[in-house]
């Protein structure tokens, strides 16, 4: 019951976004502008605030990072084997890769705060600093098979990514030993406090349930794999690396998240199966409210 109540604010805000978008309560132009504001200003402020204040112990994170990378590589290897065995075309293979390794940052950071407090949010921010470049490289490779021109596009996208820049700047400021002026600190906190509610509302606005019907069986199998199988795999990998209980819990929660709404944008860019991607994003986000409490009850 506590887990259900913990999810209630997230589900409510996502539902609010869906209602606002599909009833026309907010004009169409609002959504693109709000996502741009959050992506370039508010969410980077949140990540910078967390990482600039956290007590960094990168040595203790090393094993967590290794477990994280192993899980992503295992998932990618299994999907690559499926690609060759079932002759999956590239425009769908990229969709399946993204659906299993990308993650919804807004839902993730909200959950970390609700479940583990400031420590969980800081751990999640440190995970993001490593995993965003990795999953972007793997996702673009899945669509392009790493042609030279597309590899350059991937690297430029990572360099220009404001979330990665915010993480790196936050860590650099933390290591510098400098003190944040009180006025700037308060400004960052105000910007950061706006990010998660706006992000969750935007997640709801991006849901497209009309795309579910043509591929419902395939999308359902994909969602069960991501929301249940992948977290269980993560649990055993984390146990194998001997991680601390908090790190195991954070890593399992991370891999239990639904895929990122931004996966749709990358799929459209590379002319992938965007309808399938939209259906997967929508169903994973919807089922997450059911799968996550069940998963936490069974595993912890």
Backbone as CSV, one residue per row, in Angstrom:
resi,resn,N_x,N_y,N_z,CA_x,CA_y,CA_z,C_x,C_y,C_z
1,UNK,0.828,-1.215,0.000,0.000,0.000,0.000,0.854,1.254,0.000
2,UNK,1.967,1.240,0.779,2.861,2.388,0.813,3.463,2.663,-0.550
3,UNK,3.835,1.582,-1.271,4.408,1.761,-2.597,3.380,2.351,-3.565
4,UNK,2.141,1.906,-3.452,1.088,2.453,-4.313,0.898,3.942,-4.037
5,UNK,0.911,4.314,-2.766,0.762,5.727,-2.418,1.969,6.542,-2.860
6,UNK,3.150,5.913,-2.844,4.345,6.614,-3.309,4.257,6.911,-4.804
7,UNK,3.628,5.990,-5.555,3.477,6.188,-6.996,2.356,7.156,-7.341
8,UNK,1.449,7.406,-6.396,0.264,8.205,-6.702,0.594,9.585,-7.288
9,UNK,1.536,10.358,-6.718,1.833,11.671,-7.316,2.319,11.565,-8.750
10,UNK,3.141,10.542,-9.033,3.659,10.372,-10.391,2.528,10.046,-11.361
11,UNK,1.692,9.073,-10.977,0.585,8.665,-11.845,-0.384,9.822,-12.071
12,UNK,-0.647,10.580,-11.012,-1.582,11.705,-11.124,-1.060,12.756,-12.097
13,UNK,0.229,13.111,-11.986,0.797,14.140,-12.857,0.856,13.663,-14.305
14,UNK,1.212,12.384,-14.513,1.226,11.838,-15.876,-0.191,11.836,-16.455
15,UNK,-1.167,11.421,-15.645,-2.559,11.454,-16.092,-3.030,12.864,-16.394
16,UNK,-2.599,13.819,-15.583,-2.959,15.216,-15.814,-2.445,15.685,-17.173
17,UNK,-1.200,15.305,-17.493,-0.639,15.693,-18.787,-1.411,15.090,-19.941
18,UNK,-1.810,13.825,-19.792,-2.578,13.168,-20.853,-3.913,13.872,-21.066
19,UNK,-4.585,14.209,-19.974,-5.885,14.896,-20.068,-5.721,16.283,-20.673
20,UNK,-4.720,17.030,-20.212,-4.486,18.376,-20.732,-4.236,18.360,-22.236
21,UNK,-3.444,17.352,-22.688,-3.101,17.285,-24.113,-4.301,16.904,-24.963
22,UNK,-5.054,15.906,-24.525,-6.103,15.344,-25.375,-7.443,16.058,-25.247
23,UNK,-7.574,16.934,-24.279,-8.779,17.774,-24.212,-8.532,19.162,-24.787
24,UNK,-7.283,19.454,-25.119,-6.959,20.770,-25.660,-6.955,21.864,-24.612
25,UNK,-6.894,21.486,-23.313,-6.870,22.485,-22.239,-5.692,23.436,-22.405
26,UNK,-4.550,22.886,-22.850,-3.381,23.707,-23.165,-3.121,23.611,-24.663
27,UNK,-2.777,24.722,-25.279,-2.578,24.748,-26.718,-1.362,23.924,-27.111
28,UNK,-1.360,23.454,-28.363,-0.329,22.538,-28.857,1.083,23.103,-28.685
29,UNK,1.245,24.395,-28.904,2.565,25.004,-28.809,3.172,24.941,-27.417
30,UNK,2.314,24.792,-26.403,2.818,24.746,-25.027,3.751,23.571,-24.806
31,UNK,3.427,22.408,-25.391,4.160,21.187,-25.063,5.595,21.226,-25.551
32,UNK,5.812,21.649,-26.793,7.180,21.728,-27.315,8.006,22.731,-26.518
33,UNK,7.395,23.864,-26.177,8.126,24.892,-25.430,8.444,24.443,-24.006
34,UNK,7.505,23.746,-23.370,7.743,23.299,-21.998,8.823,22.221,-21.952
35,UNK,8.814,21.316,-22.942,9.852,20.287,-22.995,11.223,20.901,-23.238
36,UNK,11.274,21.923,-24.096,12.545,22.601,-24.364,13.056,23.304,-23.108
37,UNK,12.172,23.983,-22.383,12.545,24.664,-21.142,13.084,23.663,-20.124
38,UNK,12.408,22.538,-20.000,12.823,21.528,-19.021,14.142,20.880,-19.410
39,UNK,14.294,20.573,-20.678,15.474,19.858,-21.160,16.738,20.706,-21.064
40,UNK,16.622,21.995,-21.377,17.802,22.852,-21.439,18.061,23.655,-20.161
41,UNK,17.043,23.869,-19.325,17.222,24.743,-18.159,16.884,24.039,-16.841
42,UNK,15.639,23.601,-16.680,15.170,23.154,-15.368,15.803,21.835,-14.938
43,UNK,15.792,20.833,-15.814,16.347,19.534,-15.424,17.865,19.590,-15.246
44,UNK,18.611,20.282,-16.126,20.047,20.457,-15.847,20.312,21.151,-14.510
45,UNK,19.477,22.124,-14.131,19.639,22.780,-12.822,19.461,21.779,-11.690
46,UNK,18.513,20.859,-11.855,18.274,19.829,-10.839,19.473,18.888,-10.713
47,UNK,20.004,18.444,-11.847,21.149,17.538,-11.824,22.384,18.230,-11.247
48,UNK,22.618,19.470,-11.656,23.771,20.210,-11.141,23.660,20.390,-9.629
49,UNK,22.474,20.734,-9.148,22.277,20.942,-7.708,22.588,19.681,-6.920
50,UNK,22.124,18.533,-7.426,22.352,17.268,-6.719,23.830,16.889,-6.701
51,UNK,24.482,17.005,-7.859,25.859,16.535,-7.954,26.862,17.515,-7.353
52,UNK,26.524,18.780,-7.303,27.447,19.751,-6.714,27.475,19.655,-5.196
53,UNK,26.439,19.035,-4.605,26.351,18.956,-3.144,26.625,17.568,-2.585
54,UNK,26.592,16.536,-3.427,26.738,15.167,-2.933,28.166,14.923,-2.442
55,UNK,28.312,14.069,-1.435,29.630,13.648,-0.977,30.116,12.544,-1.916
56,UNK,30.995,12.936,-2.840,31.419,12.009,-3.880,32.364,10.949,-3.327
57,UNK,32.060,9.706,-3.669,32.940,8.588,-3.351,32.952,7.686,-4.579
58,UNK,33.703,8.144,-5.582,33.671,7.457,-6.866,34.168,6.019,-6.765
59,UNK,35.031,5.752,-5.788,35.515,4.386,-5.596,34.380,3.428,-5.282
60,UNK,33.434,3.884,-4.443,32.301,3.031,-4.083,31.322,2.866,-5.242
61,UNK,31.400,3.762,-6.228,30.503,3.690,-7.386,31.042,2.784,-8.485
62,UNK,32.315,2.426,-8.403,32.944,1.688,-9.495,32.229,0.371,-9.781
63,UNK,31.954,-0.402,-8.742,31.294,-1.689,-8.939,29.868,-1.510,-9.437
64,UNK,29.190,-0.448,-8.960,27.832,-0.165,-9.452,27.877,0.141,-10.947
65,UNK,28.866,0.962,-11.367,28.994,1.286,-12.786,29.282,0.032,-13.612
66,UNK,30.108,-0.844,-13.090,30.425,-2.076,-13.815,29.188,-2.950,-13.968
67,UNK,28.396,-3.087,-12.904,27.157,-3.866,-12.982,26.189,-3.240,-13.977
68,UNK,26.091,-1.917,-13.967,25.222,-1.185,-14.885,25.596,-1.472,-16.332
69,UNK,26.877,-1.382,-16.633,27.349,-1.591,-18.006,27.145,-3.043,-18.421
70,UNK,27.392,-3.986,-17.514,27.203,-5.404,-17.831,25.749,-5.684,-18.192
71,UNK,24.806,-5.133,-17.433,23.381,-5.362,-17.722,23.028,-4.823,-19.110
72,UNK,23.474,-3.606,-19.423,23.165,-3.010,-20.728,23.775,-3.828,-21.860
73,UNK,25.014,-4.291,-21.672,25.669,-5.088,-22.710,24.997,-6.459,-22.879
74,UNK,24.574,-7.068,-21.767,23.875,-8.353,-21.856,22.569,-8.214,-22.631
75,UNK,21.791,-7.184,-22.294,20.519,-6.957,-22.989,20.754,-6.734,-24.472
76,UNK,21.752,-5.907,-24.801,22.052,-5.592,-26.203,22.501,-6.841,-26.949
77,UNK,23.304,-7.700,-26.289,23.784,-8.925,-26.934,22.632,-9.892,-27.219
78,UNK,21.719,-10.030,-26.260,20.563,-10.913,-26.461,19.700,-10.404,-27.611
79,UNK,19.449,-9.108,-27.643,18.638,-8.543,-28.722,19.333,-8.669,-30.076
80,UNK,20.655,-8.537,-30.086,21.395,-8.708,-31.342,21.270,-10.150,-31.841
81,UNK,21.326,-11.100,-30.918,21.140,-12.508,-31.304,19.739,-12.724,-31.876
82,UNK,18.729,-12.115,-31.231,17.357,-12.195,-31.739,17.251,-11.572,-33.130
83,UNK,17.947,-10.483,-33.330,17.904,-9.790,-34.621,18.327,-10.731,-35.748
84,UNK,19.434,-11.451,-35.538,19.919,-12.347,-36.581,19.046,-13.595,-36.705
85,UNK,18.582,-14.119,-35.577,17.802,-15.357,-35.604,16.425,-15.138,-36.240
86,UNK,15.767,-14.022,-35.856,14.411,-13.760,-36.362,14.397,-12.805,-37.552
87,UNK,15.593,-12.423,-38.040,15.701,-11.514,-39.185,14.936,-10.206,-38.950
88,UNK,15.162,-9.606,-37.791,14.477,-8.349,-37.450,15.092,-7.207,-38.249
89,UNK,14.295,-6.437,-38.983,14.846,-5.322,-39.758,15.383,-4.220,-38.846
90,UNK,16.319,-3.437,-39.375,16.980,-2.397,-38.579,15.984,-1.382,-38.028
91,UNK,14.961,-1.035,-38.811,14.041,0.011,-38.364,13.214,-0.439,-37.149
92,UNK,13.154,-1.753,-36.902,12.504,-2.253,-35.677,13.521,-2.633,-34.608
93,UNK,14.703,-3.074,-35.031,15.733,-3.440,-34.069,16.098,-2.245,-33.182
94,UNK,16.205,-1.072,-33.774,16.502,0.131,-33.000,15.420,0.449,-31.979
95,UNK,14.184,0.161,-32.345,13.060,0.354,-31.419,13.193,-0.591,-30.224
96,UNK,13.484,-1.864,-30.497,13.585,-2.845,-29.420,14.757,-2.544,-28.483
97,UNK,15.871,-2.109,-29.055,17.025,-1.737,-28.214,16.650,-0.598,-27.277
98,UNK,16.056,0.461,-27.825,15.691,1.617,-26.993,14.679,1.233,-25.921
99,UNK,13.762,0.355,-26.280,12.698,-0.010,-25.339,13.234,-0.760,-24.129
100,UNK,14.429,-1.356,-24.250,14.971,-2.165,-23.168,16.083,-1.470,-22.377
101,UNK,16.771,-0.480,-22.968,17.915,0.107,-22.253,17.762,1.588,-21.942
102,UNK,16.851,2.289,-22.611,16.652,3.705,-22.273,15.673,3.803,-21.108
103,UNK,15.605,4.952,-20.476,14.854,5.095,-19.228,14.245,6.482,-19.140
104,UNK,13.138,6.576,-18.410,12.455,7.859,-18.237,13.063,8.577,-17.032
105,UNK,13.842,9.611,-17.307,14.577,10.297,-16.241,13.653,10.981,-15.240
106,UNK,12.530,11.525,-15.703,11.622,12.246,-14.803,10.974,11.302,-13.791
107,UNK,10.499,10.166,-14.289,9.913,9.179,-13.377,10.993,8.646,-12.436
108,UNK,12.168,8.390,-12.975,13.253,7.836,-12.168,13.670,8.740,-11.027
109,UNK,13.913,9.992,-11.324,14.374,10.902,-10.279,13.276,11.154,-9.249
110,UNK,12.030,11.206,-9.692,10.922,11.364,-8.747,10.852,10.175,-7.796
111,UNK,10.976,8.965,-8.352,10.918,7.759,-7.525,12.085,7.681,-6.551
112,UNK,13.277,8.023,-7.022,14.451,7.957,-6.152,14.275,8.867,-4.945
113,UNK,13.714,10.054,-5.189,13.481,10.979,-4.083,12.447,10.452,-3.108
114,UNK,11.377,9.857,-3.645,10.311,9.333,-2.787,10.766,8.122,-1.981
115,UNK,11.575,7.264,-2.588,11.960,6.012,-1.947,13.230,6.114,-1.102
116,UNK,14.205,6.871,-1.599,15.520,6.882,-0.948,15.969,8.272,-0.513
117,UNK,15.131,9.291,-0.694,15.480,10.632,-0.258,16.583,11.249,-1.104
118,UNK,17.303,12.213,-0.505,18.347,12.939,-1.233,19.461,12.004,-1.696
119,UNK,19.780,10.985,-0.902,20.833,10.033,-1.275,20.484,9.312,-2.572
120,UNK,19.218,8.891,-2.694,18.788,8.212,-3.902,18.833,9.117,-5.118
121,UNK,18.430,10.365,-4.951,18.460,11.315,-6.069,19.892,11.570,-6.515
122,UNK,20.819,11.658,-5.565,22.214,11.896,-5.909,22.827,10.683,-6.602
123,UNK,22.494,9.484,-6.127,22.968,8.266,-6.780,22.447,8.189,-8.215
124,UNK,21.174,8.532,-8.393,20.570,8.495,-9.719,21.259,9.493,-10.648
125,UNK,21.573,10.682,-10.119,22.270,11.689,-10.926,23.642,11.183,-11.360
126,UNK,24.333,10.472,-10.478,25.643,9.923,-10.824,25.523,8.799,-11.842
127,UNK,24.443,8.032,-11.767,24.199,6.992,-12.772,23.950,7.625,-14.135
128,UNK,23.143,8.689,-14.161,22.815,9.368,-15.415,24.073,9.833,-16.138
129,UNK,25.050,10.350,-15.372,26.266,10.888,-15.970,26.992,9.847,-16.817
130,UNK,26.863,8.575,-16.459,27.520,7.495,-17.198,26.601,6.872,-18.232
131,UNK,25.348,6.683,-17.865,24.477,5.854,-18.696,23.899,6.610,-19.897
132,UNK,23.706,7.926,-19.807,23.138,8.659,-20.945,24.036,8.547,-22.182
133,UNK,25.352,8.810,-22.077,26.186,8.612,-23.274,26.149,7.175,-23.781
134,UNK,26.189,6.212,-22.872,26.236,4.805,-23.275,24.984,4.387,-24.034
135,UNK,23.799,4.696,-23.487,22.568,4.239,-24.147,22.324,4.990,-25.455
136,UNK,22.791,6.241,-25.536,22.655,6.970,-26.805,23.525,6.345,-27.887
137,UNK,24.741,5.979,-27.543,25.628,5.339,-28.519,25.035,4.015,-28.988
138,UNK,24.574,3.179,-28.058,24.015,1.879,-28.416,22.747,2.048,-29.252
139,UNK,21.905,3.022,-28.894,20.640,3.228,-29.619,20.888,3.678,-31.046
140,UNK,21.816,4.611,-31.242,22.114,5.078,-32.602,22.775,3.961,-33.409
141,UNK,23.663,3.205,-32.774,24.279,2.067,-33.464,23.219,1.078,-33.942
142,UNK,22.198,0.854,-33.134,21.155,-0.110,-33.491,20.420,0.305,-34.759
143,UNK,20.265,1.603,-34.978,19.581,2.093,-36.172,20.508,2.196,-37.379
144,UNK,21.814,2.359,-37.144,22.726,2.705,-38.243,23.818,1.691,-38.481
145,UNK,24.013,0.752,-37.512,25.143,-0.175,-37.591,26.466,0.578,-37.658
146,UNK,26.493,1.749,-36.982,27.713,2.518,-36.755,28.424,2.959,-38.032
147,UNK,27.687,3.468,-39.002,28.351,4.075,-40.145,29.070,5.327,-39.689
148,UNK,30.089,5.757,-40.424,30.955,6.843,-39.972,30.184,8.137,-39.745
149,UNK,29.322,8.496,-40.690,28.581,9.744,-40.556,27.657,9.737,-39.352
150,UNK,26.992,8.614,-39.101,26.072,8.549,-37.980,26.814,8.485,-36.652
151,UNK,28.016,7.891,-36.650,28.810,7.878,-35.431,29.191,9.303,-35.043
152,UNK,29.510,10.107,-36.042,29.822,11.512,-35.774,28.598,12.230,-35.190
153,UNK,27.429,11.924,-35.744,26.197,12.509,-35.213,25.994,12.120,-33.751
154,UNK,26.257,10.857,-33.425,26.101,10.394,-32.048,27.020,11.151,-31.108
155,UNK,28.289,11.254,-31.488,29.261,11.927,-30.628,28.905,13.396,-30.432
156,UNK,28.453,14.062,-31.489,28.071,15.471,-31.371,26.842,15.622,-30.488
157,UNK,25.896,14.684,-30.588,24.700,14.736,-29.750,25.060,14.608,-28.275
158,UNK,26.034,13.750,-27.978,26.467,13.566,-26.589,27.170,14.808,-26.076
159,UNK,28.060,15.377,-26.898,28.795,16.580,-26.491,27.839,17.729,-26.198
160,UNK,26.775,17.839,-26.997,25.841,18.965,-26.844,24.697,18.667,-25.877
161,UNK,24.676,17.484,-25.282,23.580,17.117,-24.394,23.651,17.909,-23.098
162,UNK,22.630,18.729,-22.789,22.689,19.573,-21.581,22.659,18.783,-20.281
163,UNK,22.085,17.575,-20.305,22.049,16.760,-19.094,23.445,16.246,-18.744
164,UNK,24.185,15.820,-19.763,25.555,15.371,-19.532,26.415,16.540,-19.070
165,UNK,26.248,17.695,-19.718,27.024,18.883,-19.332,26.748,19.268,-17.884
166,UNK,25.472,19.217,-17.474,25.109,19.563,-16.098,25.744,18.600,-15.100
167,UNK,25.755,17.307,-15.448,26.378,16.304,-14.567,27.871,16.560,-14.424
168,UNK,28.541,16.787,-15.537,29.987,17.005,-15.496,30.336,18.286,-14.751
169,UNK,29.571,19.360,-14.985,29.820,20.623,-14.285,29.552,20.485,-12.796
170,UNK,28.499,19.731,-12.439,28.186,19.526,-11.026,29.302,18.783,-10.310
171,UNK,29.838,17.733,-10.959,30.937,16.965,-10.367,32.195,17.829,-10.262
172,UNK,32.465,18.614,-11.328,33.649,19.487,-11.317,33.558,20.532,-10.200
173,UNK,32.385,21.124,-10.025,32.210,22.113,-8.959,32.370,21.458,-7.589
174,UNK,31.827,20.267,-7.455,31.939,19.535,-6.199,33.400,19.283,-5.852
175,UNK,34.173,18.855,-6.839,35.584,18.536,-6.610,36.440,19.781,-6.388
176,UNK,35.959,20.933,-6.840,36.751,22.167,-6.716,36.854,22.669,-5.289
177,UNK,35.907,22.274,-4.445,35.903,22.750,-3.063,35.344,24.151,-2.896
178,UNK,34.839,24.741,-3.949,34.257,26.085,-3.869,32.911,26.049,-3.159
179,UNK,32.513,27.184,-2.600,31.218,27.311,-1.948,30.246,28.025,-2.877
180,UNK,29.035,27.513,-2.979,28.011,28.122,-3.815,27.443,29.355,-3.116
181,UNK,27.454,30.526,-3.767,26.796,31.708,-3.176,25.323,31.416,-2.877
182,UNK,24.842,31.909,-1.754,23.498,31.571,-1.295,22.433,31.940,-2.316
183,UNK,22.576,33.097,-2.951,21.579,33.523,-3.940,21.494,32.575,-5.115
184,UNK,22.642,32.146,-5.622,22.668,31.208,-6.749,22.118,29.853,-6.327
185,UNK,22.461,29.417,-5.109,21.956,28.151,-4.594,20.437,28.149,-4.521
186,UNK,19.849,29.243,-4.037,18.395,29.335,-3.952,17.752,29.379,-5.333
187,UNK,18.403,30.083,-6.275,17.898,30.130,-7.645,17.855,28.733,-8.252
188,UNK,18.948,27.966,-8.089,18.998,26.609,-8.626,17.925,25.724,-8.005
189,UNK,17.689,25.886,-6.702,16.660,25.084,-6.037,15.273,25.409,-6.575
190,UNK,15.014,26.692,-6.843,13.713,27.074,-7.409,13.529,26.495,-8.806
191,UNK,14.581,26.586,-9.639,14.506,26.024,-10.988,14.317,24.508,-10.921
192,UNK,15.081,23.871,-10.024,15.024,22.409,-9.907,13.656,21.932,-9.444
193,UNK,13.029,22.690,-8.544,11.728,22.258,-8.005,10.634,22.254,-9.066
194,UNK,10.846,23.001,-10.147,9.843,23.050,-11.221,10.001,21.917,-12.219
195,UNK,11.177,21.274,-12.221,11.508,20.347,-13.295,10.666,19.078,-13.281
196,UNK,10.597,18.398,-12.144,9.938,17.085,-12.114,8.433,17.162,-12.378
197,UNK,7.686,18.080,-11.754,6.247,18.152,-12.088,6.003,18.430,-13.573
198,UNK,6.764,19.378,-14.133,6.593,19.696,-15.545,6.996,18.512,-16.426
199,UNK,8.069,17.815,-16.047,8.509,16.660,-16.819,7.491,15.541,-16.818
200,UNK,6.890,15.261,-15.665,5.895,14.191,-15.579,4.625,14.536,-16.351
201,UNK,4.221,15.787,-16.312,3.064,16.223,-17.100,3.350,16.041,-18.594
202,UNK,4.594,16.344,-19.006,4.975,16.180,-20.413,5.005,14.711,-20.810
203,UNK,5.392,13.831,-19.886,5.358,12.387,-20.153,3.925,11.956,-20.484
204,UNK,2.963,12.421,-19.698,1.560,12.092,-19.955,1.074,12.611,-21.291
205,UNK,1.521,13.822,-21.637,1.097,14.414,-22.910,1.620,13.630,-24.107
206,UNK,2.748,12.924,-23.933,3.366,12.201,-25.044,2.758,10.820,-25.287
207,UNK,1.879,10.348,-24.402,1.309,9.010,-24.555,0.383,8.943,-25.772
208,UNK,0.497,7.834,-26.522,-0.305,7.649,-27.744,-0.888,6.231,-27.759
209,UNK,-1.985,6.041,-27.066,-2.563,4.706,-26.950,-3.228,4.231,-28.240
210,UNK,-3.475,5.149,-29.160,-4.102,4.751,-30.426,-3.197,3.854,-31.259
211,UNK,-1.880,3.849,-30.948,-0.928,3.046,-31.717,-0.818,1.600,-31.213
212,UNK,-1.524,1.261,-30.133,-1.343,-0.049,-29.515,-1.927,-1.202,-30.330
213,UNK,-3.067,-1.001,-30.946,-3.840,-2.102,-31.519,-3.093,-2.929,-32.558
214,UNK,-2.379,-2.338,-33.525,-1.772,-3.158,-34.585,-0.731,-4.161,-34.082
215,UNK,0.005,-3.839,-33.011,1.091,-4.707,-32.543,0.935,-5.047,-31.069
216,UNK,-0.286,-5.239,-30.593,-0.500,-5.349,-29.147,0.275,-6.516,-28.533
217,UNK,0.253,-7.690,-29.157,0.946,-8.848,-28.598,2.437,-8.612,-28.494
218,UNK,3.037,-8.078,-29.558,4.470,-7.802,-29.570,4.828,-6.742,-28.533
219,UNK,4.004,-5.709,-28.436,4.262,-4.620,-27.495,4.117,-5.101,-26.056
220,UNK,3.133,-5.986,-25.806,2.942,-6.517,-24.460,4.147,-7.360,-24.032
221,UNK,4.636,-8.228,-24.919,5.820,-9.026,-24.601,7.020,-8.133,-24.319
222,UNK,7.181,-7.111,-25.122,8.275,-6.162,-24.931,8.185,-5.482,-23.568
223,UNK,6.984,-5.083,-23.187,6.784,-4.372,-21.920,7.044,-5.278,-20.724
224,UNK,6.576,-6.519,-20.794,6.814,-7.478,-19.700,8.314,-7.718,-19.541
225,UNK,9.008,-7.836,-20.671,10.452,-8.031,-20.623,11.137,-6.872,-19.916
226,UNK,10.782,-5.648,-20.317,11.447,-4.475,-19.741,11.099,-4.275,-18.266
227,UNK,9.828,-4.401,-17.928,9.370,-4.026,-16.593,9.553,-5.126,-15.547
228,UNK,9.721,-6.385,-15.979,9.860,-7.481,-15.015,11.150,-8.295,-15.216
229,UNK,11.404,-8.735,-16.447,12.565,-9.598,-16.688,13.876,-8.850,-16.484
230,UNK,13.989,-7.657,-17.060,15.238,-6.885,-16.957,15.573,-6.517,-15.501
231,UNK,14.604,-6.057,-14.682,14.946,-5.788,-13.278,15.410,-7.021,-12.512
232,UNK,14.792,-8.184,-12.802,15.219,-9.426,-12.125,16.644,-9.776,-12.544
233,UNK,16.954,-9.669,-13.832,18.325,-9.875,-14.320,19.290,-8.931,-13.601
234,UNK,18.889,-7.671,-13.474,19.728,-6.670,-12.812,20.003,-7.054,-11.368
235,UNK,18.997,-7.554,-10.686,19.154,-7.953,-9.284,20.247,-9.010,-9.138
236,UNK,20.236,-10.014,-10.005,21.216,-11.102,-9.890,22.612,-10.620,-10.306
237,UNK,22.684,-9.760,-11.325,23.991,-9.204,-11.703,24.560,-8.372,-10.556
238,UNK,23.712,-7.514,-9.951,24.161,-6.677,-8.837,24.613,-7.518,-7.656
239,UNK,23.880,-8.596,-7.376,24.281,-9.518,-6.314,25.633,-10.144,-6.634
240,UNK,25.839,-10.490,-7.893,27.099,-11.091,-8.309,28.287,-10.161,-8.131
241,UNK,28.051,-8.872,-8.271,29.112,-7.892,-8.073,29.283,-7.516,-6.595
242,UNK,28.447,-8.065,-5.726,28.574,-7.803,-4.302,28.255,-6.373,-3.902
243,UNK,27.293,-5.771,-4.563,26.950,-4.373,-4.268,26.264,-4.259,-2.914
244,UNK,26.363,-3.061,-2.336,25.667,-2.762,-1.085,24.163,-2.801,-1.323
245,UNK,23.360,-3.116,-0.282,21.899,-3.214,-0.459,21.272,-1.968,-1.089
246,UNK,21.714,-0.759,-0.689,21.152,0.455,-1.270,21.466,0.539,-2.755
247,UNK,22.688,0.205,-3.142,23.075,0.263,-4.553,22.293,-0.770,-5.372
248,UNK,22.059,-1.952,-4.794,21.255,-2.967,-5.490,19.839,-2.438,-5.714
249,UNK,19.247,-1.865,-4.679,17.875,-1.355,-4.779,17.775,-0.245,-5.815
250,UNK,18.729,0.692,-5.787,18.711,1.806,-6.743,18.859,1.288,-8.169
251,UNK,19.753,0.328,-8.373,19.979,-0.213,-9.711,18.747,-0.969,-10.222
252,UNK,18.106,-1.740,-9.355,16.892,-2.464,-9.760,15.778,-1.481,-10.103
253,UNK,15.596,-0.446,-9.285,14.584,0.576,-9.577,14.886,1.253,-10.905
254,UNK,16.160,1.536,-11.148,16.556,2.178,-12.396,16.137,1.345,-13.610
255,UNK,16.413,0.040,-13.570,16.093,-0.812,-14.713,14.627,-1.240,-14.748
256,UNK,13.870,-0.894,-13.703,12.431,-1.160,-13.715,11.639,-0.016,-14.335
257,UNK,12.325,1.083,-14.670,11.639,2.249,-15.236,11.171,1.977,-16.657
258,UNK,10.089,2.618,-17.083,9.700,2.517,-18.497,10.691,3.270,-19.369
259,UNK,10.688,2.965,-20.650,11.623,3.607,-21.569,11.333,5.101,-21.714
260,UNK,12.289,5.817,-22.251,12.200,7.281,-22.345,11.231,7.724,-23.440
261,UNK,10.496,8.785,-23.169,9.628,9.367,-24.199,10.452,9.874,-25.375
262,UNK,11.695,10.303,-25.104,12.560,10.820,-26.170,12.970,9.741,-27.167
263,UNK,12.735,8.475,-26.841,13.039,7.398,-27.792,12.262,7.592,-29.090
264,UNK,11.076,8.157,-28.989,10.243,8.394,-30.171,10.924,9.365,-31.130
265,UNK,11.568,10.404,-30.566,12.228,11.417,-31.397,13.385,10.800,-32.164
266,UNK,14.211,9.996,-31.474,15.349,9.355,-32.136,14.869,8.377,-33.203
267,UNK,13.781,7.670,-32.925,13.227,6.727,-33.901,12.765,7.453,-35.153
268,UNK,12.087,8.572,-34.979,11.643,9.371,-36.131,12.840,9.870,-36.937
269,UNK,13.892,10.301,-36.240,15.071,10.853,-36.913,15.707,9.818,-37.834
270,UNK,15.783,8.573,-37.381,16.429,7.524,-38.170,15.430,6.712,-38.996
271,UNK,14.201,7.231,-39.139,13.170,6.609,-39.958,12.890,5.173,-39.506
272,UNK,12.889,4.989,-38.181,12.517,3.704,-37.617,11.004,3.569,-37.546
273,UNK,10.549,2.488,-36.948,9.114,2.233,-36.817,8.570,3.077,-35.663
274,UNK,8.239,4.322,-35.967,7.840,5.270,-34.920,6.493,4.910,-34.299
275,UNK,5.597,4.272,-35.069,4.318,3.850,-34.502,4.522,2.764,-33.447
276,UNK,5.409,1.819,-33.725,5.726,0.779,-32.751,6.377,1.400,-31.510
277,UNK,7.278,2.356,-31.722,7.952,3.011,-30.596,6.940,3.747,-29.731
278,UNK,6.000,4.459,-30.340,4.979,5.193,-29.588,4.117,4.237,-28.774
279,UNK,3.771,3.086,-29.369,2.953,2.102,-28.658,3.704,1.533,-27.454
280,UNK,4.988,1.238,-27.634,5.793,0.679,-26.546,5.941,1.686,-25.409
281,UNK,6.253,2.922,-25.737,6.387,3.970,-24.711,5.098,4.083,-23.901
282,UNK,3.973,4.097,-24.599,2.684,4.293,-23.940,2.327,3.119,-23.040
283,UNK,2.490,1.891,-23.549,2.107,0.721,-22.747,3.062,0.530,-21.569
284,UNK,4.360,0.714,-21.782,5.302,0.578,-20.674,4.988,1.580,-19.561
285,UNK,4.696,2.808,-19.951,4.394,3.835,-18.951,3.122,3.492,-18.190
286,UNK,2.114,2.985,-18.902,0.855,2.614,-18.260,1.048,1.419,-17.317
287,UNK,1.725,0.378,-17.788,1.889,-0.843,-16.996,2.844,-0.651,-15.822
288,UNK,3.708,0.339,-15.905,4.667,0.587,-14.834,3.971,0.784,-13.491
289,UNK,2.815,1.448,-13.504,2.080,1.681,-12.253,1.621,0.374,-11.616
290,UNK,1.501,-0.698,-12.409,1.115,-2.004,-11.874,2.324,-2.874,-11.582
291,UNK,3.309,-2.863,-12.492,4.460,-3.765,-12.363,5.392,-3.348,-11.236
292,UNK,5.556,-2.053,-11.025,6.562,-1.607,-10.056,6.217,-2.001,-8.617
293,UNK,4.996,-1.750,-8.132,4.679,-2.212,-6.765,4.822,-3.723,-6.613
294,UNK,4.404,-4.485,-7.639,4.529,-5.942,-7.595,5.995,-6.357,-7.511
295,UNK,6.830,-5.731,-8.327,8.259,-6.044,-8.350,8.912,-5.759,-7.003
296,UNK,8.611,-4.603,-6.425,9.203,-4.220,-5.151,8.739,-5.167,-4.028
297,UNK,7.484,-5.597,-4.110,6.931,-6.511,-3.104,7.632,-7.864,-3.171
298,UNK,7.912,-8.334,-4.378,8.517,-9.653,-4.552,10.024,-9.664,-4.266
299,UNK,10.706,-8.553,-4.547,12.158,-8.567,-4.515,12.756,-7.957,-3.251
300,UNK,12.002,-7.122,-2.536,12.587,-6.424,-1.384,11.670,-6.529,-0.163
